[in-house]
Structures are given as C-alpha cells and as structure tokens.
Amino acid sequence: MAASAVYLPGRSFGRRKNSSGFRRVLIGALACAGVAAWSIRSSSQSFASGLYAARRAVPAMGKTQSSRLGSELILAARGGEAQEFAVGDKVKAKSEDENWYPGVIDKIGDGVFTVKWDDPDGGPETEDVVESAMKKIIVFKDYVVGDDVLATPPEDSNMYPGTVAKVNADGTFQVKWDDPDGGPESHDLQPDSMKKVVIFKDYKVGDIVEAKFPEDGNMYPAEVIKINDDGTFQVKWEDSDGGPETSPCKPKEMKYPPISFDKLEVGQKYKGTVKSVRDFGAFVDIGAEGDGLLHISSIANKRVENIYDYLEDGQVVDVWISGKRDDGKFGLTMIEGKTDRGRPPPADLGTFANLDPNEWHKGTVRTLASYGAFVTVTLEDGTEADGMVHISQIRDGFVDNVEDELSAGQEVQVRVQSVDLERNKISLSMKEPYGGGADGGFRAAREPVDLASFESMPSDKFITGKVVRCAPFGAFVAVKSDEGVEADGLVHITEIRDGFVENVEDELSVDQEVEVRVKSVDNGKLSLSMKREEE
C-alpha cells in the first residue's frame, strides 16, 4: 500500500514563515505508515479554502466483520506480512511514557533495539525498546508525474500541497508547489519527505458541495450540474452575488459539507479516518460536525489487547454509528450490527481527579493488554469510568505476564493515582501506597488516619514530604508527623509558591521530595502549604 493522504475537513492552522521566506498554507500532518489524514487552512482568509473532503455515507453492504482488520493487515499495509528491522530503519516506537514517536534504529542488541528519536524534545536522544513496541515506516517511492502530494521543503518542518512535476534519476522527485507564496516554484525532494494525496473525484450530478469560487478563492455552497471532460466539475453557485452563476472546479477545490448530527442514524455505515488513538479507543472523522469515539471494545469481535496493533493515526476504516447522545456526541463501531445498547455517557473525570490517592475503590477488569489491564472503576455513588493499571502497578515485584496475575471480569481493588483531564485518562494502581501488592480481591476500607499529631504541629514548622499524585487543583503529599503517623495532605495550587501557578505539573512531579508545613486539619482532611506563613 502506498503511503498516502486524504484531504479531510479538520482543525485549522495559521500561516507560518520560515527563515527562507517560504510561506504557504500550513498543513497539520497526522502522518503514519499506511494512510494519513490532513487538514489545511489559511488564516489570512476567513474561510476554509484549503479543506477538501472525500466522504459520504456508504450504502449497507454484505456483512463484513472488521475484526479481520488486525495487526496482520497493518503489517501488510507496511509492505509485508512480518517486520524485519535493520539499523537505519525508520520506525515509530513506544517510549517509556507509553506514547509513540518517530525515530531511527541506531543499534540492535539481543532482542533490544536502540532507537534514536527524531525529536527528543528535551528527553533522552535514544531509548532501548523491544520489537513488539516498534512499527516500521515503509517509505513509498513509486511516485509518477502528476501525483498530488504533501511534502516538506528544505529548511522547513511543515508539509505543503504540490504536484510531482518530474522523476529525477537520483531517486528524488521534483515537486511543484500549489502556492509558492513568494518562495521557489519547486524543489527536488527525497521520497521520505513526501506523502501521496488521494483526491476524491467521484462527485455526481446533483451532489451538494462546497467549492472554491474563482472570483475570490473562498468556499461557497454549490450544486454539481455537470461532469466535464477535463476532469473538472461544473457547479452552480447557491448565491453567485453578481459573479458567474456556474464555474468549473477541480476536485481538490471541492468538498462535501459536514454531516449534521441530526442526519446521523444508528447503524449507518461510513468511511472514516482515525484522527487520534488512545488506550481506551480512537477518535474517528467521518465527515460529521464532530469526531466519533470508537471504543476499544468495538474494534473487533475478539479481545483487543493492544489498540495500536489495530489502529494508527490517519488510517482509513469502515465504521458504523453505534449510538448517539443528547450532548451531540456519537459512538462508532467497526463491527457491523453492534450498537451501544444504552451505554451510559463517559463519566465526568473531574470527580475522579478529586479523589484521595490512598483511597481504595471497587473495580472490575475489563480487558488485558501486554502492558497492563483496563479496569472499570465504580465509586460509592455509582459513578463509573475506565482506567488503566500499568503492569508495574499490579503488585510489588516484577510481573512478567499480565495474564498470570489478572483475568477479564475479575473484581479488584484499585487506587486512582492520576487523572489526565485533557487526554481523558485515569491511571490506577493495585499496590499499597507504601508497598504491599494486591491480592486481586476486595480490601476492607482502611481505618481513617488520626491527624491529631498534625493538628498540634506549629503552622510555621516545615517537614519533608513526598509528592504522591498531581491533580489540576494541586498535589497530594505524603508526610510523617513527629510521632510517626503517616498521612497524605493536599497542597493546593495556590499554596505551591508565591505568584500565579498555571500548571501543577510544571512545578511538581510524583516522588519529588518537598518541604511543607501544616496549614490546617479539618474534617479528617490535611491541608499543606509550601509557602512560608505570612507574618
């Protein structure tokens, strides 16, 4: 499969000028090895002149179970049924933070590969990863004259639209830019800096579209009235406003309008593009006013241990509407006929962000992965949400295989370690706050800590503590009184330091030792401060 991109509606990006004065409409690249999705927009115009769509509801077809879209198909999309790695190969690899980043294989050891990151971003330049945590990036090299592409010019990190004008003898390709904007008309580029663009060209007479008006370059509503012999489409403008009533438009200058939420129907099939992949699922663009959520349990008829074996950013997939919510959000499935059946909307994770990291909560193991387990946490008031227990948080000591410790449907006790509201992620632990592994069953609630020894502590006395969890509103710090009583207290974001603190994690990190003082003890809650007492 050729590395390619599909013009899709999406978020806009402003113009940017590099050191050589090369300016064009900035393309936000969601690049990956198979098929990539792109969105473009010029901020110098108030319209989405660069957004092109190629997406409509797909009529129902014969029953096709999307569970076959497993890792074997993703591997095939990269050029083979199996991956063989060599020094110098371009890869996407999973870092220790569980995210995937591009890099190059620098060394190969005994079952371990040293990957040199393309952009360390302040972190280590290399990292050792295992084979299962890497995906080879196959560079497409079979471009021909006339191919539409997105490409990165020299001395620029952005990708811009252009056309292959010449195939050079040295293996490079001459790309002529759609909009040089004062820069060079073309550049000779290596294939690894290019992505093939698939332009939708199957518009039909009577289709309602948005197209670029030749008079001002803006996008306006129109109707396709004729398919021209030169590959363009004759469109009739909804409101010509004194200009021509009809105009010929190239396919790349056209798109379908976004599908309104009211027109989405449960069971309807669409071809969509994966916008982002998370541990719990993926957000997919089907051409609607918003992206749909494809939950990990709706990808295949079998248990999906690692979502990254099935989906990648930019991958084009067949999906069905599985459910709609009153707030305008909708769910998707890759399994035909599977609906949400009244699945409750995701919980407000703000409730979980406020929980004490030492408190135990009832959980049920939903699915297992090589790196941990996904657990549905249920609070006393019935609120539920899914979180992840990393393999290192199952019990004390080394865990070689998650399946040796847990099984789907098993009831467990977990603590909420951290909540990422922006990424909608909950990190859980089955380990005691100060050691002691989980037994896999329910623990009795711990006795409340007697905070009397902290209540009598002078408010200007600083003691050493350790950060156990960061939250948007502050940090929980483990401290010990002079009598040896251990407890967790909250350092509110306003008590971290003098001055405005925008992000707690910019100031503190888990396991960091800090000096705190007891500010107050109220209703079994310990309030701490890292600031000196005001005189």
C-alpha positions in Angstrom: 0.0 0.0 0.0 1.4 3.4 -0.9 1.9 5.9 1.8 -0.9 8.4 1.1 -3.1 11.1 2.5 -6.7 12.0 2.1 -7.9 15.6 2.2 -10.3 15.8 5.1 -12.0 18.6 7.0 -10.3 19.3 10.3 -8.8 21.8 12.6 -7.2 24.9 11.1 -3.6 26.0 11.2 -2.3 29.5 10.6 0.4 30.6 8.1 4.0 30.4 9.1 7.1 31.9 7.6 10.4 30.1 7.8 13.9 31.5 7.6 14.0 31.4 3.8 10.7 33.3 3.4 8.9 30.2 2.3 5.2 30.7 3.2 2.3 28.5 2.4 -0.9 27.2 3.9 0.2 25.2 6.9 -0.8 21.5 6.8 -1.3 19.7 10.1 0.2 16.4 9.4 -1.2 13.2 11.0 1.4 11.1 9.4 1.7 7.3 9.7 2.9 4.4 7.6 -0.3 3.5 5.8 -2.8 6.2 5.1 -2.6 9.7 6.6 -5.3 12.4 7.1 -4.6 16.0 6.6 -6.3 19.3 7.1 -5.3 22.7 5.8 -6.4 26.2 6.2 -5.0 29.7 5.5 -5.5 32.0 8.5 -5.3 35.0 6.1 -8.7 34.1 4.9 -11.9 33.8 6.9 -12.9 30.6 5.0 -11.6 27.1 4.9 -10.3 27.4 1.4 -7.9 24.6 1.7 -10.2 22.0 3.2 -11.2 19.2 0.8 -13.4 16.3 1.8 -14.0 12.9 0.2 -16.5 11.3 2.4 -20.2 10.2 2.3 -22.3 7.6 4.0 -21.6 4.2 2.4 -24.6 2.1 1.5 -25.0 -1.1 3.5 -23.0 -4.0 2.0 -22.6 -7.6 2.8 -21.7 -8.4 6.4 -18.0 -7.8 7.0 -16.6 -8.3 10.4 -13.9 -5.7 10.9 -12.1 -8.0 13.4 -10.1 -9.1 10.4 -8.5 -5.7 10.4 -5.9 -6.9 12.9 -2.2 -6.3 13.2 -1.7 -8.7 10.3 -3.4 -6.2 7.9 -1.5 -3.2 9.4 1.7 -5.1 8.8 0.7 -5.9 5.2 0.0 -2.2 4.7 3.6 -1.6 5.5 4.7 -3.9 2.7 4.8 -7.4 4.2 3.4 -10.0 6.5 6.2 -9.6 9.0 8.6 -6.9 10.1 12.3 -7.3 9.9 14.3 -4.5 11.4 17.7 -3.3 10.5 20.0 -0.4 11.6 18.9 2.8 9.8 15.2 1.8 9.5 12.7 4.5 10.2 10.2 3.4 12.8 7.5 4.6 15.2 8.3 3.2 18.7 6.7 3.3 22.1 8.6 5.3 24.6 8.6 4.7 28.4 5.7 7.3 28.6 3.5 4.8 26.6 3.3 7.2 23.6 4.5 6.5 20.1 7.2 8.7 18.5 9.2 8.6 15.2 12.8 7.6 15.2 15.6 5.6 13.5 17.1 2.3 14.7 20.6 3.2 15.9 21.7 -0.2 17.3 20.4 -3.7 17.6 21.2 -5.9 20.6 19.9 -9.2 21.9 16.2 -8.7 21.5 16.5 -4.9 22.2 16.6 -2.1 19.7 18.2 1.3 20.4 16.0 3.9 18.8 17.3 7.5 18.1 14.3 9.8 18.4 13.7 12.3 15.6 12.7 14.9 18.2 13.9 14.2 21.8 12.1 17.3 23.0 14.4 17.7 26.0 14.4 14.0 26.8 17.0 11.3 26.1 18.1 11.2 22.4 17.9 7.4 22.4 15.9 4.7 24.1 16.0 0.9 24.2 12.8 -0.7 23.1 11.6 -4.3 22.3 10.5 -5.4 18.9 6.8 -5.5 19.9 6.9 -1.8 20.7 8.1 -0.8 17.2 6.4 -0.3 13.8 8.5 0.0 10.7 7.8 3.0 8.5 7.8 2.0 4.8 8.7 4.9 2.5 6.7 4.9 -0.7 9.0 5.6 -3.7 6.8 4.9 -6.7 5.5 8.4 -7.4 4.7 9.4 -11.0 4.4 12.7 -12.8 1.1 14.3 -11.9 0.7 12.8 -8.4 -0.8 15.1 -5.8 1.4 15.1 -2.7 2.1 16.8 0.6 5.8 17.4 1.0 8.3 19.1 3.3 10.6 21.6 1.6 14.2 22.1 2.7 14.7 24.1 5.9 11.1 23.7 6.9 9.3 21.3 9.2 5.8 21.8 7.7 4.1 19.9 4.8 2.5 21.7 1.9 0.5 20.6 -1.1 2.1 20.2 -4.5 2.3 18.0 -7.6 5.1 15.7 -8.8 6.5 17.5 -11.9 9.5 15.3 -12.6 11.0 11.9 -11.6 14.8 12.5 -11.2 17.4 9.9 -12.0 18.9 10.1 -8.5 15.7 8.9 -6.8 14.4 12.3 -5.9 11.2 13.9 -7.2 10.7 17.5 -8.4 7.6 18.8 -6.6 5.9 21.9 -7.9 4.1 23.8 -5.1 0.4 24.7 -5.4 1.1 28.0 -3.7 4.8 29.1 -3.6 3.7 32.3 -1.9 6.9 34.1 -2.9 9.2 31.2 -2.5 10.7 28.8 -5.1 8.2 27.3 -7.5 9.5 23.8 -6.9 12.0 21.7 -5.0 13.8 18.3 -5.6 12.8 16.2 -2.6 13.6 12.7 -1.1 10.6 10.4 -1.0 10.7 10.2 2.8 9.6 13.9 2.9 6.6 13.3 0.7 3.1 11.8 1.2 0.8 10.9 -1.7 -2.6 12.6 -1.5 -5.7 10.8 -2.6 -8.2 13.3 -4.0 -11.8 12.3 -4.1 -13.0 12.6 -7.7 -16.3 10.7 -7.7 -18.8 13.6 -7.3 -22.1 13.0 -9.1 -24.5 15.4 -10.8 -26.9 16.7 -8.1 -24.3 16.5 -5.3 -24.4 19.4 -2.9 -20.8 20.6 -2.2 -18.7 23.4 -1.0 -16.3 24.7 -3.7 -13.8 27.4 -4.3 -15.3 30.4 -6.0 -12.9 31.6 -8.8 -13.5 35.3 -8.1 -12.2 35.4 -4.6 -10.9 31.9 -3.7 -13.4 31.4 -0.9 -15.5 28.3 -0.3 -19.3 28.6 -1.0 -22.2 26.2 -1.3 -22.9 24.9 -4.8 -24.5 22.0 -6.7 -22.7 19.8 -9.2 -24.6 20.1 -12.5 -22.1 18.6 -15.0 -19.0 16.4 -15.1 -16.6 18.0 -17.6 -14.3 16.0 -19.9 -11.2 17.6 -18.5 -11.9 16.1 -15.0 -13.4 19.2 -13.5 -16.9 19.6 -12.3 -19.3 22.3 -13.4 -21.0 23.7 -10.3 -23.9 26.1 -9.9 -23.5 28.5 -7.0 -26.2 28.9 -4.5 -25.6 32.6 -4.4 -23.4 34.0 -7.1 -23.7 37.5 -5.7 -23.2 39.2 -9.1 -20.5 36.8 -10.2 -20.8 33.8 -12.7 -23.7 31.5 -11.9 -21.7 28.5 -12.7 -17.9 27.6 -12.7 -15.7 24.7 -13.4 -13.9 23.4 -10.3 -11.1 20.9 -9.8 -11.8 18.0 -7.4 -9.2 19.3 -4.9 -11.1 22.6 -4.8 -14.3 20.8 -3.6 -15.6 19.1 -0.5 -18.9 17.7 0.9 -20.5 19.8 3.6 -20.1 18.4 7.2 -22.8 15.9 8.1 -25.1 17.4 10.7 -25.7 15.4 13.9 -29.4 15.2 13.2 -28.7 13.2 10.0 -26.6 10.6 11.7 -28.5 7.3 12.2 -27.5 4.3 14.3 -26.4 1.5 12.1 -25.4 3.8 9.2 -22.1 3.0 7.6 -19.3 5.5 6.9 -15.7 5.5 5.8 -13.7 7.4 8.3 -10.2 8.5 9.1 -8.6 7.9 12.5 -7.7 11.3 14.0 -6.1 10.1 17.2 -5.6 6.8 19.1 -5.8 6.5 22.9 -5.5 3.5 25.2 -9.3 3.3 25.5 -10.2 3.9 21.9 -9.9 6.2 18.9 -11.5 9.3 17.6 -12.6 9.0 14.0 -13.5 11.7 11.5 -16.4 10.5 9.3 -17.1 14.0 7.8 -19.6 15.0 10.6 -19.6 18.2 12.6 -17.5 16.4 15.2 -15.4 13.2 15.6 -16.9 10.0 16.8 -15.5 7.7 19.5 -14.5 4.2 18.5 -14.2 2.4 21.8 -11.6 -0.4 22.1 -14.3 -2.9 22.7 -15.9 -2.0 19.4 -12.9 -2.7 17.2 -13.2 -6.4 16.8 -15.2 -9.4 17.8 -12.3 -10.7 19.8 -10.5 -9.1 22.8 -8.2 -6.3 21.7 -5.1 -6.4 23.9 -3.2 -3.6 22.2 -5.2 -1.0 20.3 -2.1 0.1 18.5 -1.9 -3.3 16.7 -5.2 -2.4 15.1 -5.3 1.4 14.5 -3.0 4.2 13.7 -3.4 8.0 13.2 -4.6 8.6 9.7 -5.8 5.1 9.0 -9.0 4.9 6.9 -11.6 2.5 8.3 -15.1 1.3 7.7 -17.3 2.2 10.7 -21.0 2.2 11.7 -22.8 4.6 14.0 -23.3 2.7 17.3 -25.1 5.3 19.3 -26.0 9.0 19.7 -26.0 11.1 22.8 -28.1 14.1 23.8 -25.0 16.3 24.1 -24.2 15.9 20.3 -21.6 13.2 20.7 -21.8 9.8 18.9 -20.2 6.4 19.1 -18.8 4.3 16.4 -18.1 0.6 15.9 -16.0 -1.5 13.4 -18.3 -4.4 14.0 -21.4 -4.3 11.8 -24.6 -4.7 13.8 -23.1 -3.8 17.2 -24.8 -0.9 19.0 -24.2 0.8 22.3 -27.5 -0.5 23.7 -27.9 2.4 26.1 -24.3 2.6 27.2 -24.1 5.5 29.7 -22.1 8.5 28.7 -18.4 8.7 29.9 -18.2 9.8 33.5 -17.0 13.3 34.4 -13.4 12.6 35.3 -13.3 15.7 37.4 -14.9 13.6 40.1 -12.0 11.1 39.9 -9.4 13.9 39.9 -10.6 15.0 43.3 -10.2 11.5 44.9 -7.6 10.8 47.6 -4.8 8.6 46.0 -4.8 6.5 49.2 -8.5 5.5 48.9 -9.4 2.1 47.6 -12.3 1.7 45.1 -14.2 -1.2 43.6 -13.0 -2.2 40.1 -13.7 -4.9 37.5 -11.1 -5.9 35.0 -12.5 -5.3 31.5 -9.6 -6.2 29.1 -6.0 -7.2 29.4 -3.0 -5.8 27.4 0.6 -6.7 27.3 1.4 -3.6 29.3 -1.4 -3.7 31.8 -5.1 -4.0 32.4 -8.1 -1.8 31.8 -10.3 -1.6 34.8 -13.8 -0.2 35.2 -13.8 1.8 38.5 -17.1 2.2 40.4 -17.4 4.8 43.1 -19.8 4.6 46.0 -22.3 6.8 44.3 -22.3 4.5 41.2 -20.2 6.7 39.0 -18.1 4.6 36.7 -15.1 5.2 34.4 -12.4 3.1 32.8 -8.8 3.4 33.8 -5.5 1.6 33.3 -3.5 -0.4 35.8 0.0 -0.5 34.3 1.9 -3.8 34.6 4.2 -2.1 37.1 1.3 -1.2 39.3 -0.3 -4.7 39.6 1.7 -5.8 42.6 5.2 -5.3 44.2 7.9 -7.2 42.4 8.4 -7.9 38.7 5.4 -9.0 36.7 6.3 -10.9 33.6 2.8 -11.6 32.2 -0.3 -9.7 33.0 -2.5 -12.7 32.3 -0.7 -14.6 35.1 -2.0 -12.0 37.5 -5.4 -10.9 36.3 -8.3 -12.1 34.1 -11.2 -10.3 32.4 -14.2 -10.0 34.7 -12.1 -10.3 37.9 -13.0 -8.0 40.7 -10.2 -5.9 42.2 -9.4 -3.0 44.4 -7.7 0.0 42.9 -6.4 3.4 43.8 -6.7 6.5 41.5 -3.1 7.6 41.0 -3.6 10.4 38.5 -6.2 11.8 36.1 -5.4 13.5 32.8 -8.5 15.5 32.0 -7.1 16.7 28.7 -6.5 13.2 27.4 -9.4 11.6 29.3 -7.2 9.1 31.0 -7.1 7.6 34.5 -4.0 5.9 35.9 -4.8 3.2 38.5 -2.7 1.2 41.0 -3.4 -2.1 42.8 -0.3 -1.6 45.0 -0.4 -0.2 48.6 0.7 3.5 48.7 3.8 2.5 50.7 4.3 -1.0 49.2 2.4 -4.3 49.6 1.0 -6.0 46.5 -2.6 -6.5 45.6 -4.3 -9.8 46.4 -6.7 -9.4 43.5 -9.8 -9.3 45.8 -11.6 -6.6 47.7 -9.8 -4.9 50.5 -11.6 -3.6 53.5 -11.6 0.1 53.8 -8.6 1.4 55.7 -9.1 2.9 59.1 -9.1 6.8 59.0 -5.7 8.3 59.9 -5.7 10.0 63.3 -4.5 13.5 62.4 -4.2 14.8 66.0 -0.4 14.8 65.8 -0.6 17.1 62.8 -3.2 19.3 64.3 -0.8 20.2 67.2 2.1 20.9 64.8 3.2 24.6 64.7 2.0 26.2 61.5 5.4 27.6 60.7 7.2 24.3 61.0 8.4 22.7 57.7 8.6 18.9 57.4 9.8 16.8 54.5 7.2 15.1 52.3 6.9 13.2 49.0 4.5 14.0 46.2 2.3 11.0 45.6 -0.1 12.5 43.0 -0.6 15.7 40.9 -4.1 17.0 40.1 -5.2 20.1 38.2 -6.0 21.8 41.6 -2.9 20.8 43.5 -0.7 18.0 44.7 -1.1 15.3 47.3 1.9 14.9 49.5 2.8 12.1 51.9 4.1 13.3 55.2 5.0 11.9 58.6 4.4 13.5 62.0 6.9 13.6 64.8 5.0 10.7 66.4 5.5 8.6 63.2 1.9 9.0 61.9 1.8 8.9 58.1 -0.8 10.7 56.1 -1.4 12.4 52.8 -2.3 16.1 52.6 -3.2 18.4 49.8 -1.0 21.3 48.7 -3.5 23.5 46.8 -2.2 25.0 43.6 -2.3 28.4 45.3 0.0 27.1 48.1 2.8 25.8 45.9 4.7 29.0 45.6 4.2 32.8 45.6 2.8 34.1 42.3 0.5 32.5 39.8 0.9 28.8 39.0 -0.8 27.8 35.8 0.0 24.1 35.8 0.8 22.0 38.8 2.9 19.5 36.8 5.2 22.4 35.7 6.1 22.8 39.4 6.0 19.3 40.9 6.3 15.7 39.9 5.4 12.4 41.5 8.0 11.1 44.0 9.6 14.6 44.3 10.6 15.5 47.9 9.3 18.8 49.1 9.2 20.9 52.3 5.7 21.6 53.5 4.0 22.9 56.6 0.6 22.0 58.0 -1.8 24.8 57.2 -5.0 23.2 58.7 -6.7 20.0 59.7 -10.4 20.0 59.1 -12.9 17.1 58.9 -10.2 14.5 58.5 -8.5 16.4 55.7 -4.9 17.7 56.0 -4.1 20.9 54.2 -0.5 21.7 53.5 1.5 24.6 52.1 4.9 25.0 50.5 4.8 28.8 51.1 6.1 30.5 54.2 3.5 31.7 56.7 2.5 35.3 56.2 3.5 37.5 59.1 
